[in-house]
Amino acid sequence: MRAGAWVVAGNAVLCGCGAGEERPSREFSASYFEISREDFLGVIDGKAVDLYTIENAQGAFAKITNLGAKIQQLVVADEDGRFGDVVLGYPSLDAVTTGQASMGAFIGRYANRIAGGTFTVDGAEYTGGSFSLEGETFTLPANDGARPNTSHGGPLGSRFRVFDAVQLSTSSVKMSLTFADSEDAAPGFTGFPGTVSLEVVYTLTEQNELSVGYRAAALDRTTVVNFTSHPFFNLSNTPGSPVADHVLTIHADQFIELSELLVPTGVLRSVDATPMDFRSGKPVGADIGDVSYDMLARIDPAKGGYDHTFAVLQPTPGELTRHATVVEPESGRVLDVWSTEPGLHLFTANGLNGQAPRDVGKGNVPYPSRSALCLEPMHFPDSPNQPSFPSTKLAAGATYEGEIVFAFSTR
């Protein structure tokens, strides 16, 4: 099953467009909207932005911009052989920059939340994430709405950055980024410690698996890292439609309890007899609005919603393991999510609301609340502040490697 993220066959393709100019003939679903490379060309922070295409001989393909290493299009067949786009995304670079920052992005240097703290410097109050590492406390700017947490790597997280990109073959592209030591420091904030180099390799296999392989190295100081891939999936042939009928299975007996600030309390709760139990498979919408359950009311006291991390069953830590399966009844598409990570974050796109321009995507389709499903393999949130969680510490000179595989099939 492992897709082999760091072994890429084929001759290098030197153009930014990659493959995709002459694909096998195929029938597309009526809602399919083609995005073009020309609409993604630009310069941000002095670096060239482009759109890269990877494909396989089965007719599947993906289009990825090096701004945030964001997956903008992922096209696979349904059970009738019609090809359709299974991720939310945007039609142009301008739309990406005004859109949801996490949509399709590769997230680092620290995915999810680091708990907030409040402190005063020269009479000015600051709120932001904080953590201790080897006896030293590090403080980070807050960017989690009204909550005093650092989210998805803070304001200089990878979702806002332009990666260096190299097309490795018609089926693979590599994107690279370096985080500088304390680059996100500001008055009252230390920023993340250490220079960290990151490489992400996207590979589309002949088995219709999109492999996301990543390697990070701490070049000079001990630090913390946590990575994930953040596609917004809708496996139907109707973009913008609810994902309530998507049938989801998650291989986890426990999930992480959240405080009112949506950061871990350190407690792992059982999923037994709760709306969090997806072990036997059920529609995403079956229990999503059960606000009598405190952990759903935490997300929205009126409507509930999922924004929770599950401790997946991992027989051998660090080995590629199936975390979840999604079946979409209309199209017959099946998505299996595999990963080397110990956690799986389930997010039901509660914050989308069809607002223009932020939530209007390809083909001018508005994306309303819960029109997508995010399954984000990662280490647990706020691990630096939770000694009982698997460690996210990366020692100076050490390297961390991981892989996420989104495997597609039909019933």
C-alpha positions as CSV (number, residue, x, y, z in Angstrom):
1,M,0.0,0.0,0.0
2,R,2.8,2.5,0.8
3,A,3.1,4.8,-2.2
4,G,6.8,5.4,-1.8
5,A,6.9,9.2,-1.4
6,W,10.7,9.5,-1.9
7,V,11.1,7.2,-4.8
8,V,9.9,8.8,-8.0
9,A,10.1,7.2,-11.4
10,G,10.2,8.8,-14.8
11,N,12.2,11.6,-16.4
12,A,12.1,15.1,-15.0
13,V,9.7,17.6,-16.6
14,L,11.2,21.1,-16.4
15,C,8.1,23.2,-17.2
16,G,6.0,24.6,-14.4
17,C,2.8,23.2,-16.0
18,G,3.8,19.6,-15.5
19,A,1.7,17.0,-17.4
20,G,-1.9,17.3,-18.3
21,E,-1.8,18.9,-21.7
22,E,-2.8,15.7,-23.5
23,R,-4.7,13.4,-21.1
24,P,-6.6,10.2,-21.9
25,S,-10.1,10.8,-23.3
26,R,-12.6,10.8,-20.5
27,E,-16.2,11.8,-19.7
28,F,-16.5,14.5,-17.0
29,S,-19.4,15.1,-14.7
30,A,-21.7,18.0,-15.6
31,S,-20.4,20.2,-12.8
32,Y,-16.7,19.8,-13.7
33,F,-14.8,23.2,-14.0
34,E,-11.3,23.2,-15.5
35,I,-8.8,25.5,-13.9
36,S,-5.8,26.7,-15.9
37,R,-2.2,27.4,-15.2
38,E,-2.3,30.9,-16.7
39,D,-4.7,32.0,-13.9
40,F,-2.2,31.0,-11.2
41,L,0.9,32.7,-12.5
42,G,2.2,35.5,-10.3
43,V,4.8,36.8,-7.8
44,I,4.2,36.9,-4.1
45,D,6.9,38.1,-1.6
46,G,9.4,38.1,-4.5
47,K,8.8,34.5,-5.4
48,A,7.2,33.0,-8.5
49,V,3.9,31.3,-8.1
50,D,2.7,28.6,-10.5
51,L,0.3,25.7,-10.9
52,Y,1.6,22.2,-11.3
53,T,-0.2,19.2,-12.7
54,I,0.4,15.5,-11.8
55,E,-1.5,12.6,-13.4
56,N,-1.6,8.9,-14.0
57,A,-2.6,6.7,-16.9
58,Q,-6.0,6.0,-15.4
59,G,-7.1,9.5,-16.2
60,A,-6.9,10.9,-12.7
61,F,-5.0,14.2,-12.1
62,A,-4.3,16.8,-9.5
63,K,-3.4,20.5,-9.8
64,I,-1.3,22.1,-7.0
65,T,-0.1,25.6,-6.6
66,N,3.2,26.3,-4.8
67,L,1.5,29.0,-2.8
68,G,1.0,27.0,0.4
69,A,1.5,23.8,-1.5
70,K,-2.2,23.9,-1.9
71,I,-4.2,21.2,-3.8
72,Q,-6.6,23.2,-6.0
73,Q,-8.0,20.3,-8.0
74,L,-8.2,16.5,-7.6
75,V,-10.1,14.7,-10.3
76,V,-11.0,11.0,-10.1
77,A,-13.7,8.8,-11.6
78,D,-17.1,7.9,-10.0
79,E,-18.6,4.4,-10.2
80,D,-20.0,5.2,-13.7
81,G,-16.6,6.2,-15.0
82,R,-17.3,9.9,-15.1
83,F,-14.5,12.1,-13.8
84,G,-15.2,14.8,-11.3
85,D,-13.4,17.1,-8.9
86,V,-13.4,15.9,-5.3
87,V,-11.8,18.9,-3.5
88,L,-12.9,22.4,-2.9
89,G,-10.6,25.0,-4.3
90,Y,-10.3,28.3,-6.2
91,P,-10.1,29.2,-9.9
92,S,-7.2,31.6,-9.8
93,L,-4.3,32.9,-7.7
94,D,-6.2,36.0,-6.8
95,A,-9.1,33.9,-5.5
96,V,-6.6,31.8,-3.4
97,T,-5.1,34.8,-1.7
98,T,-8.6,36.1,-0.7
99,G,-10.0,32.6,0.1
100,Q,-9.8,30.2,3.1
101,A,-6.1,30.0,3.9
102,S,-6.2,26.4,4.9
103,M,-8.1,25.1,1.9
104,G,-6.0,22.4,0.3
105,A,-2.8,23.6,2.0
106,F,0.1,21.7,3.4
107,I,0.2,22.8,7.1
108,G,3.4,23.5,9.1
109,R,5.5,24.2,10.9
110,Y,2.9,23.3,13.6
111,A,-0.5,22.0,12.6
112,N,-3.6,22.7,14.7
113,R,-3.5,24.7,17.9
114,I,-1.0,25.6,20.5
115,A,-2.7,26.8,23.7
116,G,-2.8,30.5,24.5
117,G,-1.3,32.5,27.3
118,T,-1.5,36.1,28.4
119,F,1.5,38.2,29.5
120,T,2.5,41.8,29.8
121,V,5.6,43.5,28.4
122,D,6.2,47.2,29.1
123,G,2.6,47.7,30.0
124,A,1.2,46.2,26.8
125,E,-0.7,42.9,27.0
126,Y,-0.1,40.2,24.5
127,T,-2.0,37.0,24.0
128,G,-0.8,34.0,22.0
129,G,0.3,30.4,22.0
130,S,3.1,29.3,24.3
131,F,5.0,26.2,25.0
132,S,8.1,25.1,27.0
133,L,11.0,23.2,25.5
134,E,14.0,22.0,27.4
135,G,13.4,24.5,30.2
136,E,12.8,27.5,27.9
137,T,9.4,29.1,27.2
138,F,8.5,30.1,23.7
139,T,5.6,32.5,22.9
140,L,3.8,32.8,19.6
141,P,1.4,35.3,18.1
142,A,-2.3,34.4,18.3
143,N,-4.2,33.9,15.0
144,D,-7.2,31.7,16.1
145,G,-10.0,34.2,15.9
146,A,-11.1,35.4,19.3
147,R,-9.3,32.6,21.0
148,P,-5.7,33.2,22.3
149,N,-4.1,30.3,20.5
150,T,-1.6,29.9,17.7
151,S,-3.2,28.0,14.9
152,H,-1.6,26.1,12.0
153,G,1.8,27.5,12.5
154,G,0.8,31.1,13.2
155,P,0.8,34.1,10.8
156,L,3.9,32.8,9.0
157,G,2.7,29.2,8.7
158,S,3.3,27.3,5.5
159,R,-0.2,27.9,4.2
160,F,0.8,31.6,3.6
161,R,4.2,30.9,2.1
162,V,5.5,30.3,-1.5
163,F,7.3,27.0,-1.8
164,D,10.1,26.3,-4.2
165,A,8.8,23.7,-6.6
166,V,10.3,21.1,-9.0
167,Q,8.3,18.9,-11.3
168,L,10.0,15.5,-10.8
169,S,7.9,13.5,-13.3
170,T,4.5,13.5,-14.9
171,S,3.1,12.0,-11.7
172,S,5.1,13.8,-9.0
173,V,6.1,17.3,-7.9
174,K,8.4,18.3,-5.0
175,M,7.8,21.5,-3.0
176,S,10.4,22.9,-0.5
177,L,10.3,25.6,2.2
178,T,12.7,26.8,4.9
179,F,11.4,28.2,8.2
180,A,13.9,30.6,9.7
181,D,14.9,30.6,13.4
182,S,12.5,32.9,15.4
183,E,11.2,34.4,12.1
184,D,7.8,35.0,13.7
185,A,9.2,36.9,16.7
186,A,7.6,40.2,17.4
187,P,7.4,42.5,20.5
188,G,6.6,40.2,23.3
189,F,7.0,37.0,21.2
190,T,10.0,34.8,20.8
191,G,8.6,32.9,17.8
192,F,9.3,29.2,17.0
193,P,12.9,28.2,17.7
194,G,15.2,26.8,15.1
195,T,15.7,26.7,11.3
196,V,13.7,23.9,9.8
197,S,13.9,22.8,6.2
198,L,10.8,21.1,4.8
199,E,10.3,19.1,1.6
200,V,6.8,17.9,0.5
201,V,6.4,15.4,-2.4
202,Y,3.0,14.9,-4.1
203,T,2.8,11.7,-6.1
204,L,-0.2,10.3,-8.0
205,T,0.1,6.6,-8.4
206,E,-1.4,4.2,-10.9
207,Q,-3.6,2.9,-8.1
208,N,-5.3,6.3,-7.8
209,E,-3.5,7.2,-4.6
210,L,-2.4,10.7,-3.9
211,S,0.6,10.3,-1.7
212,V,1.8,13.3,0.4
213,G,5.3,12.5,1.6
214,Y,7.2,15.0,3.8
215,R,10.6,15.4,5.4
216,A,11.6,18.0,7.9
217,A,15.1,18.7,9.4
218,A,16.0,20.8,12.4
219,L,19.1,22.4,11.1
220,D,20.5,24.3,14.2
221,R,18.2,24.1,17.3
222,T,15.8,21.7,19.0
223,T,12.3,22.6,18.1
224,V,8.7,21.2,17.7
225,V,7.0,20.3,14.4
226,N,3.6,19.0,13.4
227,F,2.4,18.6,9.8
228,T,-0.7,17.7,7.9
229,S,-2.4,17.9,4.5
230,H,-5.7,19.9,4.5
231,P,-7.9,19.1,1.5
232,F,-11.6,20.0,1.8
233,F,-13.2,16.9,0.3
234,N,-16.7,16.6,-1.3
235,L,-16.9,13.2,-3.1
236,S,-20.2,13.9,-4.8
237,N,-20.7,15.2,-8.3
238,T,-22.2,18.4,-6.9
239,P,-19.7,20.9,-5.5
240,G,-21.2,23.0,-2.7
241,S,-23.6,20.3,-1.7
242,P,-23.8,19.1,2.0
243,V,-21.5,16.2,3.0
244,A,-24.0,15.0,5.6
245,D,-24.7,11.8,3.6
246,H,-21.0,10.9,3.3
247,V,-20.6,7.7,5.3
248,L,-17.5,8.0,7.5
249,T,-15.5,5.3,9.3
250,I,-12.7,6.3,11.7
251,H,-10.6,3.6,13.3
252,A,-10.3,5.1,16.7
253,D,-11.6,4.1,20.2
254,Q,-10.6,7.5,21.7
255,F,-10.6,11.2,20.9
256,I,-9.0,14.3,22.6
257,E,-11.2,16.2,25.0
258,L,-11.3,20.0,24.3
259,S,-11.4,23.0,26.6
260,E,-13.7,25.9,26.0
261,L,-10.7,27.4,24.0
262,L,-10.7,24.3,21.8
263,V,-7.3,23.1,23.0
264,P,-6.7,19.7,24.6
265,T,-7.3,19.2,28.3
266,G,-4.9,16.3,28.2
267,V,-7.7,13.8,28.6
268,L,-8.5,11.1,26.0
269,R,-12.2,10.2,26.1
270,S,-13.8,7.0,24.9
271,V,-16.0,7.3,21.8
272,D,-18.4,4.6,23.2
273,A,-22.0,5.7,23.1
274,T,-21.2,9.2,22.0
275,P,-21.6,11.2,18.7
276,M,-17.8,10.7,18.3
277,D,-18.2,6.9,17.5
278,F,-17.5,6.4,13.8
279,R,-16.0,2.9,14.2
280,S,-18.9,1.1,12.4
281,G,-19.4,3.8,9.9
282,K,-22.3,6.3,9.8
283,P,-23.3,9.4,7.9
284,V,-21.4,12.5,8.8
285,G,-24.6,14.3,9.6
286,A,-26.1,11.6,11.8
287,D,-25.1,13.2,15.1
288,I,-23.4,16.4,14.1
289,G,-26.0,18.6,15.7
290,D,-26.3,16.8,19.0
291,V,-25.5,19.8,21.2
292,S,-26.6,17.8,24.3
293,Y,-23.1,16.3,24.0
294,D,-20.6,18.8,25.5
295,M,-17.8,18.2,22.9
296,L,-20.1,19.1,20.0
297,A,-21.5,22.1,21.9
298,R,-17.9,23.3,22.3
299,I,-17.8,23.9,18.6
300,D,-21.1,25.7,18.3
301,P,-23.6,25.7,21.2
302,A,-26.5,26.0,18.7
303,K,-25.4,23.8,15.8
304,G,-22.6,21.5,17.0
305,G,-20.1,20.4,14.5
306,Y,-16.9,18.3,14.4
307,D,-13.4,19.9,14.9
308,H,-11.8,17.1,16.9
309,T,-8.7,14.9,16.9
310,F,-9.0,11.1,17.2
311,A,-6.3,8.9,18.6
312,V,-6.2,6.3,15.8
313,L,-5.5,2.7,16.3
314,Q,-1.9,2.3,15.2
315,P,-0.5,-1.2,15.7
316,T,3.0,-0.1,14.9
317,P,3.7,3.6,15.6
318,G,5.1,5.4,12.6
319,E,4.0,2.8,10.1
320,L,1.4,3.6,7.4
321,T,-2.0,2.7,8.8
322,R,-5.5,3.2,7.6
323,H,-7.1,6.0,9.6
324,A,-10.5,6.4,7.9
325,T,-12.8,5.5,5.0
326,V,-15.4,7.7,3.4
327,V,-18.1,6.4,1.0
328,E,-20.3,8.9,-1.0
329,P,-23.6,7.2,-1.9
330,E,-24.4,9.3,-5.0
331,S,-21.2,8.9,-6.9
332,G,-20.1,5.6,-5.4
333,R,-16.6,7.1,-4.7
334,V,-14.6,5.7,-1.8
335,L,-11.7,7.5,-0.1
336,D,-9.4,5.6,2.3
337,V,-7.0,7.8,4.3
338,W,-3.7,6.2,5.4
339,S,-1.0,7.9,7.4
340,T,2.1,7.4,9.6
341,E,0.7,9.9,12.1
342,P,-0.9,9.0,15.5
343,G,-3.9,11.3,15.2
344,L,-6.7,12.2,12.7
345,H,-8.4,15.5,12.9
346,L,-12.0,15.6,11.7
347,F,-13.3,19.0,10.6
348,T,-16.6,19.5,8.9
349,A,-16.0,23.0,7.4
350,N,-18.3,24.6,9.9
351,G,-16.9,28.1,9.2
352,L,-17.8,28.1,5.5
353,N,-20.8,30.3,4.7
354,G,-20.8,31.0,1.0
355,Q,-19.4,34.5,1.7
356,A,-17.8,36.2,-1.4
357,P,-15.0,36.3,-2.2
358,R,-13.8,34.0,0.7
359,D,-16.1,31.1,0.1
360,V,-16.7,31.2,-3.6
361,G,-14.8,28.6,-5.5
362,K,-14.2,27.0,-8.9
363,G,-17.0,27.7,-11.4
364,N,-18.3,30.5,-9.2
365,V,-19.8,27.9,-6.8
366,P,-20.5,29.2,-3.3
367,Y,-19.2,26.9,-0.5
368,P,-21.7,26.9,2.4
369,S,-21.2,25.5,5.9
370,R,-20.5,21.7,6.0
371,S,-20.1,21.4,2.2
372,A,-16.8,19.7,2.8
373,L,-15.1,17.2,5.0
374,C,-11.5,17.5,6.2
375,L,-9.6,14.4,7.4
376,E,-6.2,15.6,8.6
377,P,-3.6,13.1,9.9
378,M,-1.3,14.7,12.4
379,H,0.2,14.5,15.8
380,F,-2.1,15.7,18.6
381,P,-2.7,19.4,19.0
382,D,-0.8,21.3,21.7
383,S,1.5,18.3,22.3
384,P,4.4,20.5,23.6
385,N,2.1,21.4,26.6
386,Q,0.8,17.8,27.1
387,P,3.5,15.5,28.4
388,S,1.3,12.4,28.0
389,F,0.9,13.0,24.2
390,P,3.3,11.6,21.6
391,S,6.2,14.0,21.4
392,T,6.5,16.5,18.6
393,K,10.1,17.5,19.6
394,L,12.7,17.4,16.9
395,A,16.2,17.6,18.1
396,A,18.9,19.7,16.5
397,G,20.3,17.8,13.5
398,A,17.4,15.3,13.5
399,T,15.0,14.6,10.6
400,Y,11.3,13.8,10.7
401,E,9.6,11.9,7.9
402,G,5.9,11.2,7.4
403,E,3.4,10.2,4.7
404,I,-0.3,10.7,4.1
405,V,-2.1,8.7,1.4
406,F,-5.5,9.6,0.0
407,A,-6.5,6.4,-1.9
408,F,-9.5,6.5,-4.2
409,S,-11.7,3.7,-5.5
410,T,-15.4,3.0,-6.2
411,R,-18.0,0.6,-4.7
